[in-house]
Amino acid sequence: MSKQTSGDFTARDPATGHPRPPRREFKARGSFVERCPGCNLPRLNCLCPYRLTVESTARVWLLTHPLEHHKPTNTGRLIHDVLPTTEVFTWYRTAPDERLLALLEDDRFAPFVIFPDDQPDYADRVVGLDAVASVKGDGKTPVFILLDGTWRQARRIFRKSPYLDSLPVLPLVSERLTRYQLRKPASAAHLCTAEVAAELLRQSGDTLAGDVLDDYFDAFNDSYAASRRFEKLLEPTPAMKRLQTRRTR
């Protein structure tokens, strides 16, 4: 994870270094719920018993909008839970993360920006999964750069980050519909961040990592949705049972 802590980027403006005024007390729905410090879910349906880490050939780097860090419904953090090599960077238009810039220059990695191929001005940068296989053949580690935020925020990150302009664009091609229950997407075809990562991992050959992340996302989704209804899950869901079985192997 990026060395910049959440306290650092909320306390000071990253572009100027000037102190920011203190944040107003968080009063959104769910702010008074007692949460587990390990998974940040309501204790009523803690996710910790189902957490499982795995390895993958590909890496995931999250370029996260600063507002997403404060949302307990953010699914990007689930990727880091499952894949500890995941890097998390906070996006600021005027102050790119220096560590991210350094990693983009590291010859060990072959980064791809995950974004739809729906505009002609970057059509020459669009590649398919064969490009991922090609860099693996060259001995490099493919990296999926996910723009973590709302759809509108992701488009802004893509358009306002010049250091991404030279990178190949890899669109996710999938017939899957979102299973995310905690936010209403503009379209059922718009997968959330964790769903995108799981599908990319699976399609590029990291089947185990994709399957585990998929199950962990389902466990999160069901646990959080039940907690919103103030319901205790009395029995593990099928995804939870699969995770428990893998943990005991």
Legacy VTK file of the C-alpha trace (Angstrom):
# vtk DataFile Version 3.0
C-alpha trace
ASCII
DATASET POLYDATA
POINTS 249 float
0.000 0.000 0.000
1.186 3.531 -0.608
3.200 4.924 2.282
0.908 7.919 2.514
-1.505 7.224 5.339
-5.123 8.206 5.467
-4.278 10.709 8.176
-1.697 12.362 5.912
-3.938 12.947 2.914
-6.920 14.121 4.942
-4.902 16.485 7.153
-3.018 18.357 4.409
-3.664 19.383 0.852
-1.342 17.201 -1.269
-0.734 19.927 -3.854
0.297 22.722 -1.473
1.116 20.930 1.775
-1.089 23.412 3.642
-3.147 22.136 6.588
-6.779 21.494 5.836
-9.592 22.507 8.150
-10.749 19.616 10.339
-13.293 17.300 8.726
-16.841 17.617 9.914
-17.972 14.745 12.067
-19.227 11.855 9.952
-23.003 11.700 10.307
-24.020 9.531 7.352
-26.256 6.501 7.675
-24.401 3.804 9.566
-21.988 6.189 11.302
-23.143 5.030 14.758
-22.927 1.314 13.986
-20.382 -0.620 16.009
-17.842 -1.892 13.493
-15.179 -4.578 13.604
-11.719 -2.944 13.489
-10.448 -5.814 11.344
-12.919 -5.719 8.439
-14.799 -2.450 9.119
-18.129 -4.230 8.778
-20.796 -4.047 11.459
-19.940 -6.525 14.211
-23.352 -8.094 13.681
-21.959 -9.851 10.589
-18.170 -9.617 10.826
-16.273 -10.662 7.683
-13.001 -11.660 9.392
-13.758 -15.427 9.654
-13.873 -15.583 5.858
-10.776 -13.576 4.999
-8.305 -15.551 2.897
-5.109 -14.421 1.151
-3.858 -15.910 -2.113
-1.158 -15.210 -4.681
-1.539 -14.203 -8.319
0.694 -13.767 -11.342
-0.851 -10.400 -12.156
-0.872 -7.450 -9.764
-3.616 -4.940 -9.038
-2.936 -1.257 -8.418
-5.859 0.865 -7.258
-5.954 4.543 -8.135
-8.607 5.582 -5.659
-10.618 8.783 -5.514
-10.084 10.355 -2.053
-13.782 10.232 -1.189
-13.790 6.444 -1.581
-11.465 5.952 1.392
-14.233 7.094 3.751
-16.939 4.810 2.364
-17.353 1.483 4.178
-19.114 0.195 1.049
-15.955 0.601 -1.039
-14.983 -2.769 -2.534
-11.452 -1.883 -3.579
-10.177 -2.746 -0.117
-11.468 -6.297 -0.561
-8.861 -6.785 -3.291
-6.071 -5.841 -0.894
-7.488 -8.230 1.710
-7.254 -11.156 -0.712
-4.120 -10.091 -2.638
-1.617 -8.501 -0.213
0.586 -7.351 -3.132
-2.155 -4.905 -4.160
-1.027 -1.274 -4.158
-3.424 1.520 -3.209
-2.779 5.093 -4.338
-4.942 8.138 -3.683
-5.719 10.174 -6.777
-5.316 13.941 -6.775
-5.452 15.818 -10.063
-2.654 18.260 -9.226
-0.430 15.950 -7.153
0.227 12.468 -8.537
1.577 9.925 -6.094
5.382 9.866 -6.462
5.544 6.182 -5.628
3.055 5.364 -8.360
5.106 7.372 -10.857
8.217 5.426 -9.861
6.459 2.081 -10.225
5.186 3.055 -13.678
8.845 3.389 -14.702
9.836 0.039 -13.188
10.728 -2.393 -15.983
9.559 -5.376 -13.932
5.947 -4.344 -14.455
3.713 -4.013 -17.508
0.744 -1.843 -16.453
-2.631 -1.739 -18.188
-5.310 0.868 -17.467
-8.657 -0.873 -17.120
-11.194 1.282 -18.924
-13.922 0.875 -21.590
-13.001 1.265 -25.258
-15.970 3.523 -25.975
-14.227 6.671 -27.248
-12.248 7.051 -30.488
-9.533 9.405 -29.203
-7.627 6.593 -27.465
-8.574 3.709 -29.782
-4.912 3.269 -30.746
-4.097 2.339 -27.124
-6.769 -0.351 -26.720
-5.470 -3.916 -26.333
-6.921 -7.318 -25.504
-6.017 -10.120 -23.132
-3.471 -11.413 -25.642
-1.328 -8.413 -24.642
-1.397 -9.626 -21.034
-0.236 -13.079 -22.140
2.494 -11.449 -24.249
4.046 -9.501 -21.361
3.963 -12.630 -19.221
5.917 -14.364 -21.978
8.458 -11.556 -21.816
8.977 -12.236 -18.117
7.170 -9.121 -16.913
4.430 -8.876 -14.317
1.144 -7.595 -15.757
-0.531 -4.932 -13.652
-4.200 -4.025 -13.773
-4.665 -0.351 -12.836
-8.225 0.040 -11.577
-9.750 3.515 -11.278
-11.554 3.180 -7.968
-14.515 5.499 -7.593
-17.921 6.206 -9.044
-18.263 5.924 -12.813
-18.074 9.717 -13.130
-15.006 9.883 -10.873
-13.286 7.103 -12.830
-13.777 8.980 -16.100
-12.273 12.097 -14.544
-9.280 10.151 -13.243
-8.743 8.667 -16.713
-8.977 12.040 -18.453
-7.063 14.135 -15.910
-4.025 11.904 -15.274
-1.359 12.608 -17.934
0.928 9.910 -16.518
-1.613 7.314 -17.669
-1.759 8.609 -21.246
1.039 6.398 -22.568
-0.279 3.163 -21.052
-2.299 0.552 -22.958
-6.014 0.509 -22.229
-7.529 -2.885 -21.457
-11.351 -2.963 -21.492
-13.088 -5.667 -19.511
-15.225 -7.798 -21.797
-17.740 -9.784 -19.787
-21.349 -10.898 -19.950
-21.606 -10.869 -16.166
-24.009 -8.513 -14.444
-23.227 -6.862 -11.154
-24.209 -8.563 -7.910
-23.407 -5.478 -5.833
-26.322 -4.689 -3.517
-24.961 -1.705 -1.596
-24.999 0.975 -4.301
-27.290 1.367 -7.288
-25.287 1.292 -10.539
-26.301 3.201 -13.646
-26.404 -0.132 -15.460
-26.385 -3.764 -14.344
-23.434 -4.222 -16.714
-21.331 -1.838 -14.590
-19.394 -4.126 -12.265
-17.979 -2.753 -9.022
-14.211 -2.575 -8.440
-13.849 -5.968 -6.759
-15.989 -7.661 -9.411
-13.836 -6.161 -12.181
-10.640 -7.368 -10.507
-12.000 -10.882 -9.981
-13.104 -11.171 -13.597
-9.778 -9.852 -14.942
-7.786 -12.238 -12.772
-9.879 -15.174 -13.893
-9.756 -14.244 -17.593
-5.975 -13.727 -17.522
-5.209 -17.096 -15.951
-5.220 -16.403 -12.200
-8.294 -18.571 -11.700
-7.810 -19.296 -7.997
-7.280 -15.629 -7.125
-10.327 -14.633 -9.161
-12.524 -17.283 -7.568
-11.443 -16.441 -4.008
-11.944 -12.705 -4.576
-15.365 -13.409 -6.079
-16.399 -15.438 -3.032
-14.974 -12.847 -0.635
-16.923 -10.137 -2.442
-20.129 -12.182 -2.171
-19.488 -12.723 1.549
-18.974 -8.971 1.990
-22.031 -8.155 -0.090
-24.318 -10.500 1.850
-22.893 -9.579 5.264
-23.241 -5.846 4.714
-26.715 -6.100 3.187
-27.953 -8.183 6.129
-26.443 -5.731 8.613
-28.276 -2.873 6.931
-31.487 -4.745 7.683
-30.254 -5.355 11.261
-30.352 -9.084 10.565
-27.827 -11.608 11.823
-26.818 -14.229 9.254
-27.519 -17.437 11.141
-25.825 -19.718 8.608
-22.832 -19.113 6.324
-23.758 -18.509 2.704
-22.385 -20.847 -0.002
-19.555 -18.381 -0.747
-18.680 -18.197 2.953
-18.596 -21.996 3.182
-16.212 -22.187 0.215
-13.910 -19.648 1.848
-13.986 -21.530 5.145
-13.107 -24.772 3.337
-10.132 -23.130 1.620
-8.921 -21.662 4.925
-8.762 -25.097 6.544
-6.819 -26.794 3.731
LINES 1 250
249 0 1 2 3 4 5 6 7 8 9 10 11 12 13 14 15 16 17 18 19 20 21 22 23 24 25 26 27 28 29 30 31 32 33 34 35 36 37 38 39 40 41 42 43 44 45 46 47 48 49 50 51 52 53 54 55 56 57 58 59 60 61 62 63 64 65 66 67 68 69 70 71 72 73 74 75 76 77 78 79 80 81 82 83 84 85 86 87 88 89 90 91 92 93 94 95 96 97 98 99 100 101 102 103 104 105 106 107 108 109 110 111 112 113 114 115 116 117 118 119 120 121 122 123 124 125 126 127 128 129 130 131 132 133 134 135 136 137 138 139 140 141 142 143 144 145 146 147 148 149 150 151 152 153 154 155 156 157 158 159 160 161 162 163 164 165 166 167 168 169 170 171 172 173 174 175 176 177 178 179 180 181 182 183 184 185 186 187 188 189 190 191 192 193 194 195 196 197 198 199 200 201 202 203 204 205 206 207 208 209 210 211 212 213 214 215 216 217 218 219 220 221 222 223 224 225 226 227 228 229 230 231 232 233 234 235 236 237 238 239 240 241 242 243 244 245 246 247 248
